[in-house]
């Protein structure tokens, strides 16, 4: 009876629910009326992108519901890693973005190293550099980005500077 009431939303519980995100992309960590969308990918083993564990969202809403505390981030990480292992029988790999909270997430990974199979690193600056160089190589053949015609490197630099401000 109690589980039926929880499922129907008539009884509040302090236990999190972890389920697949929209179209099976990522995971949704729900606790009461709040949720956190946890980015994940699958390549032989599930990968958790820790830099996505930042904000609560009000359930069924797109707006932010508040910044996560460090304790909440660690609990969500631990719960999600455990859930993935229970569901797949494999420990996930975690991805740490070196541009965001690197030291914090490395410490959390050390604390829960038995729940994960490894750590990989990524960087926003590296991704941005790759994207810029791709656009720069296309300038010679004619390039339009978001309706803006890019004729040369100066146009691309102007576009790139404005893009980063937004």
Secondary structure, 3 states (H helix, E strand, C coil): CHHHHHHCCCCCCCCCEEEECHHHCCEEEEECCEEEEECEEECCCEEEEHHHCCEEEECCCCCEEEECCHHHHHHHHHHHHHHHHHHHCCCEEEEEECCCCHHHHHHHHHHCHHHEEEEEEECHHHHHHHHHHHHHHHHHHCEEECCEEECCHHHHHHHHHHHHHC
